[in-house]
Amino acid sequence: MATPYVSEIKMFAGSFPPQGWMLCQGQMLPIAQYEVLYALIGTTYGGDGQTTFALPDLRGRVPIHFGQSSGTSNYVQGGTQGVEQVTITSNQMPIHNHAVNCNSAGTNQALVATQTTPINNFPGTESTGAGIYETTSNSTMNAGMIGINASAQPHENRQPFLTVNFIIAFEGVFPSRS
């Protein structure tokens, strides 16, 4: 393997970091012991900048390039966003239709026709002899007529993934700016 740049991050399928590398797990390091690495990443990922600094923590994270491209947010280096689960509210749901469960007199019970043959142009009547229909156009229905389909329970919000280690070089070549 070629000599890495200090602060270079790679995906690594091994269960331990090779010599000169550390796992990217957000651990705090003493500046005095890792001055070269600190010179490159500073406190971008944490630490007090006096005696400690932190490595990036890529556990449960997908790395993205910092900056802003057309139509995206501005991503700051070292920033984190996103959650593993989200709860969608009714305000976030798209407009959609539901079947209506009709009943009479604003009650929350369905009436079953007891008459099996049409009478007076109505398909059936309930046990009192009343037709199962509404005589007024555009009548307001009981709120229970349309059932609630949202339960406000969180659901997983992760893309498919394969877990590997991310490692960062603390030994190697100091990168030049040119």
N, C-alpha and C positions, 0 to 999 in steps of 0.2 A: 504494500500500500504506500502511495506517495505520502510525503510529509504533509500533514494537514496545516491549514491556517489556524492560529489560535482563535477560538470562539466559533469555529466551524461546527455546524450541527449536522449530524447524519442519522438516518434510520439504521438500526442495528438489530439483527435477529438473535444475537447471543443473549445469554441470561446475565452477563456481567460486562462492565465496560472494559475495553482493552487498555493497556498501559498508556497513560497520557490523556485519557478521556474520562469523563464522569457522566453519570446518568442525568438527564434533564428533569429533576424532580423538585425544583424550587428550593433546594437546600441553601442555607446561609454559609458563606465561606469567609475566612479572615482575609482582608485585603493584603496584609503583610505577607501572607503565604502564596497568594495568587495575584501578584501585582500586574503581570502582563495581561492576564484575562480581565482583570478589573479595568485596566486602561482602555480596553475595547468595549466592554458592555456597561461599565459603571453601575449605577443603581437602577437601570432600566427595568429590572425584574424584581427589585426590592433591596432591602438593606439600609443601613443608616449612612453610608458613604464616609463614615469616620473610621470604623474598624471592620465593618462587614458589608458584603454585597450578596445578592442572590442569583442563582442560576435560573434560567427559564424553567417553568414547570409545565411540561407537555403531557402530564397524565390527564387523560380524559379531554384533551384539547386537539383541535385540528389546526396546524400552523397555516397562516396566510401571510401574504406579503403586505408590508405596511404601506400606507398612502391611500390615495383615492383615485379610482378610475371612473370613467363615464357611467353615471347612473348608480354609483355605490356610495356607501358611507366613507368617511375618512377614518382609516384604521391607524391608530398610533402604535408605534413599536413598543412592545411590552404590555399593551392593553389586552384585556380579556372581555369577551362578551358571550352571550348565549347561555342557555339552560338545557338540561337534559329532558325536562318535562314542561309542558305548558297546559294551561287551562283556557279553553276558548269560551268566551262569554257570548251571550246571544247577540250583542252588538257587533261581534266579529264574524258572525255567520253570514254567508251569502243569502240573498233573497231566495226563498224556495216555497214550495206549496206542501200542504198536508191534506190528508183526507179529513172530511168533516163527519163527526158522529152526531147525527141529529136526534133530538128528543123533544118532547112537548112541555109547555108551561114552565120552561126555565129550570126544570129539575135536572138532576144529574143521573137519570135513569132512562134507559131505552124502553120504549113501548113496543110490544109485539102485537101484531094484528091478530084478533080472534076470529075475524070474518075471513073466509077463504075465497069468497067470490066478490067481485066489485059491486058496490051499492052506491047509487047516486054519483056515478063517475069517480068514485074514490076507490083505490085499490084495496082498502081494508079499513076496519074500524077497531078501536081498542075496546075493552070490556064494558065501558060506559056507553058505547054506541057512537062516540065522537070520532070523526075522521082523523086520521093521522096525517095532518097537513097544517100549514100556516095560512091563514086567510089574508094576511097583510104582506105586501111586497117589501123586500129589503128589511125585514124585521131584525132587531138586535137579538142575538142568540146569547144564551148563558155562556159565561167564560169557560165552563167545563166542556163545551162542545168541541173545542180543538185541543187535543192533548199536548202536553209539554214533551218535547223530544230531546231537549238539552239537559244534561245532568250535571254540568259544571265540574266534571271529574278530570284530573290531569291525564294526559296521554303522552307517550314517549315521543320525543322530537329529535331523534338521532338518525343520521344517515347510516347506512351499513358500514361496518368497519372491520379492520383486522388489527389486532393489538401487536405492536412491536415496541422496542426501546428506542428512545432518542438519546443520543450521546453528544457531548460537547467537548471539543479539544481544549485542554489547558496547557498543552505543550505543542510546540511546532514553530511555524514561521509566523512572524508578526506581519500582517498584511500591509502593503503600501497603498497609498491613496491614488497612485497613478496607474 
